[in-house]
Amino acid sequence: MGYAIQWTRSLLFVGQMYLMMPLMAIFFTPPAIFSRQWAYHGVHTYCRWVRWTASWMVGLKSEIRGDVPTDEVLIASKHQSFFDIIMIVSVVPKPKFIMKASLKYAPILGWYGKRIGCVPVNRGKRAEAIKQMMAGVKDGSAPAGQLIIYPQGTRVAWDGYRPYKVGINVLYNETGQTVVPAATNVGIFWPRIGIYRRPGLAVLEFLPRIEQGLDNAEFMAKLEDVVETRSIELMEAAGFDPKPAIAAQKSAKA
């Protein structure tokens, strides 16, 4: 009975979450046409709405820890579900992403992405897009902000393993910016796929910065170590131990 009730609550929560997305987008679009700040206000409002409704509709509280970056940095985050995106965007002042070039034509989503400075990238042309972004920030045609990157390239289950891709290292070198690692345990409560949301406390933690000056191997090793170590600690604090499953997957890939 308890599972059925929680699943029903989760269904209602997910339904209203996706309903509010276009409603808020339409509401904020007129002022956002004239002021980019209203576009940021719109995405912040939506993300905070999701966090607030999750807290009372399904009992999923959320907490941000660490120093929230407000300057022009790269945020390299563990990515377990849509909720870690929601949590980061709810607190950083000028969030932006690298997105597939095809998404810029998507109704509402594509327009808001371009408005807040997301970088549309065609396959194989990432370096060119990054150079254009940096040039745009310098000449004022593109907004500065916090570029959010997921080093594993996709959502990974809380007890899953996926190696880190070199894309974040390319950005570290190309942009010359500081990297802010971020760890999380959200996948325990909000899975990659499915309706059910588990009650509890989801944590997204910004970790100490990684400054410029490391070589490629040092940077990649340090980033993976700090993000994975802290994410495992957060999951263990919530009562879940991913280490056996992760170790088994690493062994299978070896």
C-alpha positions as CSV (number, residue, x, y, z in Angstrom):
1,M,0.0,0.0,0.0
2,G,2.8,2.4,0.9
3,Y,4.5,2.0,-2.4
4,A,1.3,2.4,-4.4
5,I,0.5,5.7,-2.5
6,Q,4.0,7.0,-3.1
7,W,3.9,6.0,-6.8
8,T,0.6,7.9,-7.2
9,R,2.0,10.9,-5.5
10,S,5.0,10.7,-7.8
11,L,2.8,10.5,-10.9
12,L,0.9,13.6,-9.8
13,F,4.2,15.4,-9.1
14,V,5.7,14.5,-12.5
15,G,2.5,15.5,-14.3
16,Q,2.3,19.0,-12.8
17,M,6.1,19.4,-13.2
18,Y,5.9,19.0,-17.0
19,L,2.6,21.0,-17.2
20,M,4.2,24.0,-15.4
21,M,7.2,24.0,-17.8
22,P,5.3,25.4,-20.9
23,L,3.0,27.5,-18.7
24,M,5.9,29.3,-17.0
25,A,7.8,29.6,-20.3
26,I,4.9,31.3,-21.9
27,F,4.4,33.6,-18.9
28,F,8.0,34.7,-18.9
29,T,8.6,34.9,-22.7
30,P,7.2,38.5,-23.3
31,P,9.6,40.2,-20.8
32,A,12.4,37.8,-21.7
33,I,12.3,39.0,-25.3
34,F,13.3,42.5,-24.1
35,S,15.6,41.5,-21.2
36,R,17.8,38.5,-20.9
37,Q,17.5,38.8,-17.1
38,W,13.9,37.8,-17.4
39,A,14.9,34.6,-19.1
40,Y,17.2,33.8,-16.2
41,H,14.3,34.7,-13.8
42,G,12.1,32.3,-15.7
43,V,14.4,29.3,-15.5
44,H,15.2,30.0,-11.8
45,T,11.5,30.2,-11.0
46,Y,10.8,26.9,-12.7
47,C,13.6,25.1,-11.0
48,R,12.8,26.4,-7.6
49,W,9.1,25.4,-8.2
50,V,10.2,21.9,-8.9
51,R,12.3,21.7,-5.8
52,W,9.5,23.1,-3.7
53,T,6.7,20.9,-5.0
54,A,9.0,17.8,-4.7
55,S,9.4,18.6,-1.0
56,W,5.7,18.4,-0.1
57,M,4.2,16.3,-2.9
58,V,6.6,13.3,-2.7
59,G,8.6,14.1,0.4
60,L,11.9,14.8,-1.5
61,K,13.7,17.6,0.2
62,S,16.8,19.1,-1.5
63,E,19.9,20.8,-0.2
64,I,22.7,22.7,-1.8
65,R,26.1,22.6,-0.1
66,G,29.4,24.3,-0.7
67,D,30.1,27.6,-2.2
68,V,27.8,28.4,-5.1
69,P,29.8,29.8,-8.0
70,T,28.7,33.2,-9.3
71,D,31.6,34.0,-11.6
72,E,32.5,32.7,-15.0
73,V,33.5,29.1,-14.4
74,L,33.0,25.6,-15.6
75,I,30.8,23.4,-13.4
76,A,31.7,19.7,-13.8
77,S,28.9,17.8,-12.1
78,K,28.0,14.2,-11.4
79,H,24.8,13.6,-13.4
80,Q,22.4,11.0,-12.1
81,S,19.0,12.4,-13.1
82,F,17.0,15.5,-14.2
83,F,16.9,16.6,-10.6
84,D,20.6,17.5,-10.4
85,I,20.1,19.8,-13.4
86,I,17.2,21.4,-11.5
87,M,19.2,21.9,-8.4
88,I,22.2,23.5,-10.0
89,V,20.2,25.8,-12.2
90,S,18.0,26.9,-9.2
91,V,21.0,28.5,-7.5
92,V,23.7,29.6,-10.0
93,P,22.9,33.1,-11.4
94,K,23.7,32.5,-15.1
95,P,23.5,28.8,-16.0
96,K,24.3,27.6,-19.5
97,F,24.9,24.3,-21.2
98,I,26.4,22.9,-24.3
99,M,23.4,21.5,-26.3
100,K,22.9,19.6,-29.5
101,A,22.6,22.0,-32.4
102,S,19.2,20.5,-33.3
103,L,17.7,21.6,-30.0
104,K,18.0,25.3,-31.0
105,Y,15.0,24.7,-33.2
106,A,12.9,23.1,-30.5
107,P,9.9,25.2,-29.4
108,I,10.4,27.2,-26.2
109,L,13.3,25.0,-25.0
110,G,15.5,26.0,-27.9
111,W,14.6,29.7,-27.6
112,Y,15.3,29.8,-23.9
113,G,18.5,27.9,-24.3
114,K,19.8,30.5,-26.8
115,R,18.5,33.4,-24.6
116,I,20.5,32.3,-21.6
117,G,23.7,31.6,-23.6
118,C,23.6,27.8,-24.2
119,V,26.1,26.8,-26.8
120,P,24.6,24.8,-29.8
121,V,27.2,22.3,-31.1
122,N,27.2,20.2,-34.2
123,R,28.8,16.8,-34.0
124,G,32.6,17.2,-34.4
125,K,32.6,21.0,-34.1
126,R,32.8,21.4,-30.3
127,A,36.1,23.3,-30.4
128,E,34.8,25.8,-33.0
129,A,31.6,26.4,-30.9
130,I,33.6,27.0,-27.8
131,K,35.8,29.5,-29.5
132,Q,32.7,31.3,-30.8
133,M,31.3,31.4,-27.3
134,M,34.4,32.8,-25.8
135,A,34.6,35.5,-28.5
136,G,31.0,36.4,-27.9
137,V,31.5,36.8,-24.2
138,K,34.5,39.1,-24.8
139,D,32.6,41.3,-27.4
140,G,29.4,41.4,-25.3
141,S,27.2,39.5,-27.8
142,A,27.0,36.4,-25.6
143,P,26.5,36.3,-21.8
144,A,29.2,35.2,-19.4
145,G,28.1,32.7,-16.8
146,Q,28.5,29.2,-15.4
147,L,28.9,26.6,-18.1
148,I,27.5,23.3,-16.7
149,I,29.2,20.1,-18.0
150,Y,28.6,16.5,-17.3
151,P,32.0,14.7,-17.6
152,Q,30.5,11.2,-17.9
153,G,28.5,12.4,-20.9
154,T,25.1,11.1,-19.8
155,R,23.1,10.3,-16.8
156,V,24.6,7.4,-14.7
157,A,22.6,5.4,-12.2
158,W,23.5,6.0,-8.5
159,D,25.2,2.5,-8.5
160,G,26.5,2.7,-12.0
161,Y,29.9,3.3,-13.5
162,R,30.9,5.2,-16.6
163,P,34.4,6.6,-17.4
164,Y,35.0,10.3,-17.6
165,K,35.2,11.7,-21.2
166,V,37.9,14.1,-22.3
167,G,35.5,16.8,-23.3
168,I,35.8,18.5,-19.9
169,N,39.6,18.5,-20.3
170,V,39.3,20.2,-23.7
171,L,37.1,22.9,-22.2
172,Y,39.5,23.3,-19.2
173,N,42.3,24.0,-21.7
174,E,40.3,26.0,-24.3
175,T,38.6,28.4,-21.9
176,G,41.3,28.8,-19.4
177,Q,38.6,28.9,-16.7
178,T,38.5,27.4,-13.2
179,V,36.5,24.2,-12.8
180,V,34.1,23.8,-9.9
181,P,33.4,20.0,-9.3
182,A,30.0,19.0,-8.0
183,A,28.9,15.8,-6.3
184,T,25.4,14.5,-5.7
185,N,23.3,11.6,-4.5
186,V,20.0,12.6,-6.3
187,G,19.9,9.3,-8.3
188,I,18.9,7.4,-5.2
189,F,15.6,9.4,-4.9
190,W,15.0,10.5,-8.5
191,P,16.0,7.8,-11.0
192,R,17.2,8.2,-14.6
193,I,13.9,6.9,-15.9
194,G,10.6,6.0,-14.3
195,I,7.9,7.7,-12.3
196,Y,8.6,6.7,-8.7
197,R,10.3,9.3,-6.5
198,R,11.7,8.1,-3.2
199,P,11.3,10.5,-0.2
200,G,14.5,11.7,1.5
201,L,17.2,14.4,1.3
202,A,18.8,14.9,-2.1
203,V,22.1,16.8,-1.9
204,L,24.1,18.7,-4.5
205,E,27.5,19.8,-3.2
206,F,29.9,22.2,-4.9
207,L,33.4,21.1,-4.1
208,P,36.7,23.1,-3.9
209,R,37.8,24.6,-7.2
210,I,40.3,23.1,-9.6
211,E,42.5,26.0,-10.8
212,Q,44.4,26.2,-14.1
213,G,47.9,24.8,-14.3
214,L,47.4,21.0,-14.2
215,D,48.3,18.8,-17.1
216,N,45.7,16.7,-18.9
217,A,46.3,13.5,-16.8
218,E,46.5,15.3,-13.5
219,F,43.3,17.3,-14.2
220,M,41.2,14.3,-15.3
221,A,42.5,12.1,-12.3
222,K,41.8,14.8,-9.8
223,L,38.3,15.7,-11.1
224,E,37.1,12.1,-11.2
225,D,38.6,11.4,-7.8
226,V,36.9,14.3,-6.0
227,V,33.5,14.0,-7.7
228,E,33.2,10.2,-7.3
229,T,34.6,10.1,-3.8
230,R,32.3,12.7,-2.5
231,S,29.2,11.4,-4.4
232,I,29.8,7.9,-2.8
233,E,30.0,9.6,0.6
234,L,26.7,11.4,0.1
235,M,25.0,8.2,-1.1
236,E,26.4,6.3,1.9
237,A,25.2,9.0,4.3
238,A,21.7,8.5,2.8
239,G,21.9,4.8,3.6
240,F,23.0,3.4,0.2
241,D,26.3,1.8,-0.7
242,P,27.2,1.9,-4.4
243,K,30.7,0.7,-4.1
244,P,30.2,-3.1,-4.7
245,A,28.2,-2.5,-7.9
246,I,30.6,0.1,-9.1
247,A,33.6,-2.2,-8.4
248,A,31.9,-5.0,-10.3
249,Q,31.3,-2.9,-13.3
250,K,34.8,-1.5,-13.4
251,S,36.1,-5.1,-13.2
252,A,33.9,-6.2,-16.1
253,K,35.2,-3.3,-18.2
254,A,38.9,-4.0,-17.3
